[in-house]
Amino acid sequence: MVLKEWYEKLYNKVFSVPFFKKLLKIPGVKKLLEYEIMSYLVFGVLTTVVNLVSYWLINKIAGESYETKILFSVKSFDFRWIYLSNAGAWIISVLFSFFTNKLFVFESRSFAAKTFAKEIASFFGARILSFLIFEELVFGLLSSFMNSWTAKIAIAVFVVIFNYIASKLVIFRKKSVKESEDR
């Protein structure tokens, strides 16, 4: 709650300046600057930082030449330390994202076992689904006819939008009064 109050104070100060007041008259800008969307974007950037730092730390633990260290082999595929580093960083960053989204973005305060289990399972499920759909399928399609970095950036936009919608409408959706009474 403190974060939301701080944001609202900052928002009111910034948008009391005449230049910024004019920006609010542009269709859609006011909606984009609402606390939920802005906090989602801020925590998304922080999640990326957590991912990069944890990837770096895991690789630091692995030591020199971690990229070529083979943990085990399955048929002709060598499972290298770098894959473990990437998977570990993904898990850590998704956990960070879950808790920041739960507490600060969508303000879901329940830690009842049933609610918590449902939220974390659906959060990880949505993240895995967005990875499979966008990172694997759509990225593969886009990178076949455009620069891979351009495709990666385009995919990042789709992933952010998909994950926000999944979080807002499914994972952390606010229950109506009737739904709360039915339980």
N, C-alpha and C positions, 0 to 999 in steps of 0.2 A: 504494500500500500504506500509506503514511503516513496518508492521509486515513481509510482504513478503521480503522487502529489508533486514531487520535484519536477517531473516532466510537464505537468500542467502549469506550474509557476513559470518555468522556462518558456513554454509555448506562449503564455500570455504576455511575457516581457518582449519576446522576439516579435510577435505579431501585433504589438502595439506601435511598432515603428511603421510609419506610412508606407515605405517601399514594400515591406513584407505584408502589410494589410492588403495591398493591391494583388499580391500573389494568391491570396485566399479567394479572390474573386474568379480565378481561373477554374473552370469546371473540373471537378475531381481532385483538386489539390488539397482542399480541406479534409476530404475523406482519407487521402494518403497520409496526411500528417497526424491522424488520430493515434493515440497512445498505443493501441494494440498492434497496429501495423508498424509503427516506428520501432517499438520495442522488439518486435519479431525480427526486423532487419538488423537492429543493433546486436541482439543476441545471436543472430545468424553469422554476423561478422566475427563475434567472439567465439562462436563454435568453430569457425574456420581456423582461427588462431589456435584454439585448443587442439584441433586436429593436427596442425603443422608442428606445434610444440611437442605434442605427445609422440608424433612420428619421429621427430628429431631425437627426443629422449630415448625412445625404444632403440633407435639405431645407435645412439651413443653407448647404451648398455651392451649392445652387440659387439661393439669395438670396431677395429679396422676391418676393411674389406667385407663389411656386412652384406653388401649386395651379392657377393659371390658365395657366401656361406650357404651350403646346402644342408637343410635340416633333415630331409628325407626325400626319397624318390618314389613316384608311383608310375610304373611303366616308363615312358620316355619323358615324363614331366618331373623336373627337379623343383621341389618345394623349397624355395630360398627364404632366408631370413627377412628379405625385403617385403615378401608377401605377408609374413607374420606382423611386421612393423605396420604395414598399411592397414591390415585387419584390426590390429590393436588400437591404432589411432582412430579408426572409424568407430569402434565400440565406445571408446572413451568420449569421443566428440558427440556421439548420439546420446549417450547418458547425460552429458553436460547439457545438450540441447533439450532433452526431455525435462530435466529438472528446472531449467530456466523458463522453458515454455509453460510448464505446469504452474510454477509459482508466480512468475512475473508477467508473462504475456497474457495467458488465458485465465490466470488467477483461480486455478482449481486447487482448493485448499484441503480436500479430503485425502487422508492417508489410510482410510479404511481398507482393509486387505482386498476386498472384492473390487472396489473402485480403482485402487492403485494397480492391481494386477491387470485389470481391463485396460487402463490407460497405457501402462508401459508396454503391454503386449501389442496393442493396436498401434502405438507410436513406432515401435521397432518394425512391425509389419508394414506400416505405411512407408517407412524409410527404405526397407528392403524392396518393396514394390516400386517405389520411385527410382531406386537404383536399377532394377531390372528393366523397367520400361524406358527410362530416359537415358541412363548411362550406357546401357548395353544396346537396346533396340534402336532408339531414336538416334543416339550418337553414331552408331554404326551406319545408319541410313544417311545422316547428314554429312559425316566425314567422307562418304564415298563421292560426294560432289562439291565439297567445299574444304577449305583449310581446316585442319583438325583443331586448331586453337579457336577459330571462329565457331566451329561446331560446339566445342567445349563450353564457350561462353554462352551460346544460345541455349544449350542444355541446362546450364546453371540457372538461367532465368526460369525455365520450365519447372525445374526441380523445386525452386523456392516457391513458386506459385502453387504447384501441386501439394507440397508439404504444408503450406499455410492453409489451404482449403481443407485438406485432410484433418489437420489439427483443429481448425475452427468448427467444421461441420460434423466431425465424427469423434475424434479422440477427446477433446476437451469441451465438447458442446455443452452449453448451459441447458439444464433440464427445465422444461416448463413446469408450472405449478401442478398440472394434472399428472405429468410423469412422476414427479416427486411423491405425490399422494398414492400413486399406484404401487409404489415400492414399499 
